[in-house]
Amino acid sequence: MKTEWDYTELARTYASRPDYAPSAIDALVARAGVKAGDRVCDIGAGSAHLTIPLLERGLIVDAVEPNDEMRKLGMSRSQRFGQVQWFEGAGEATGRPGDTYALVTFGSSFNVTDRPRALKETARLLRPRGWFACLWNHRDLDDPLQTGVEDLIRSMVPEYGYGTRREDQTEAIAASGLFDPALPFEGRVVHRVDRETWIEAWRSHATLARQAASRTSEIVDAIAAYVRAKSGTEMPVPYVTRGWLARRRF
């Protein structure tokens, strides 16, 4: 499926990206009141970074992903679970049946949808009083190494920004008129990773790739040089998982 955001060239390194904080996933599941055997639709499921923790908590997941290469990767990574099916579709048009799901999730994908249309589609998918959730992993920019990486990027791409992925999603959710007031949740996790694997993961950083364009490899090489000078071969990288949860009004 063709979409505005094409992740084909980024898919191969996506598996190296950090997992969401388990405490954040636990908070999401507990607040939504979903339990083992409940059906979830994970939209923009990509390489299964959110799909897998949902499956590990006993949920039945329909994973929806528009990009062929990302979907293949997600299917491969989640194949050990019996309670998952993968489908081609987008946040605005999933192709999944309505009034079906206890929970609809967007893991690092809500920001690349037309949000009003995606929320309308979410409300269609949910059972009455079902839950919507969107969440992202953010590098903790209070960490000195991450501050240095951020400064380096901005020195090479002065207008660098994160679009809507680091924004408070409360107003966008409220504007739909389809959900109760959004509830924020978050958790922290330290991603311990081989330094070279972490550097390579920057090549799947879609936000950087979109803004740096032809300079992406040059910037990643500069990040690599900086990190190699500042870090050992294993890196502790702190992340904040931040999300919003909202219940369908009707």
C-alpha positions, 0 to 999 in steps of 0.5 A: 500500500502506498502512503505519504510516509514510505518506510521501505528503505528504513525497515531493515534497521527498525528491529534495532529500535528500543522497546516501550517501557514495560511500566507504560504498557502496564499502565495502558492495559490496566487503565483500559481494563483489557485482559487476556483474550480481549481483541486489540487492533494495533495500527501502524504496527510496523516491526511489532514493537507494540504488537509484541508486548500486547501479545505477551499480556495475552491480548489477541491482536489484529496488526495493521500496517500499510508498508509491505517491508515493515509488515513482513518484519513485524510478521517475522518478529511476532510469528511465535505468537498464535493470537496475532493476524497481520493486515494491510491497511492504514490508520484512516482506512484499516479494512477491519470490522467495526464495533469489534475491539476493546482497544485500538493502539497507535505505537509511534504511528498516530503522528503520520496519520491524518489524525481527525480521520484516524480518530474517526476510524478508531471510533468505528472500530471500537466496541461501545466505550472501548479505548484509544491509545497512542504512544511514542518513545522519546530519547531522554534529552536530559541525558548529556549524551543525548543532548550532545547528539541533539545539538549535533543534529541541529547544527547540521539541520537548523530547522530540525523538529519533531512535528506532532510526535512530541506534542501533547495529543489532548487537543487533537483527541478532544477536537474529534468529539468522539472520546472522553478527555484524554489521560496521559501516561508515561514510563521510563526505560533504559535501553542497553544496546551495542553502540554500533547497533544504536548508531545503525538504528539512526538510519531508520529514524524517519523524522531525521530522514525526512528533514535531512534528505540527502544529508542523512548518511552524513549526519548519521556518520557525524553522530557515529563519530560523536558517540564513539568518542563519548561512549563505551561499546555498550550504551545505556540509552534512557528513553521516556515512553509517553502516551495518551489514552481516551475512551469512546464516548458512546 
